[in-house]
Amino acid sequence: MLIALAALGMLAFNFPLLAVWDTEATVFGLPLLPVALFAIWGALIAALAFASERRGTGSAAPLLPAEPDEH
């Protein structure tokens, strides 16, 4: 999941898709391109945080083995 989001981020910040936002339009008086860049960036951060939190709650085996009980 994290690799797919990283690939999506690389595609989103690549030239052909950025050219879509490079127009004379404005959002609340701000040029569209910087607003779109920050919106995409924020969405990627939120998606990565959600995926990371969700990944930690699964029933997968832990990375480190459990320590033995000392009796």
Secondary structure, DSSP 8 states (H G I E B T S, - for coil): -HHHHHHHHHHHTSHHHHHHH-SS-EETTEEHHHHHHHHHHHHHHHHHHHHHHHHHTS----SS-------
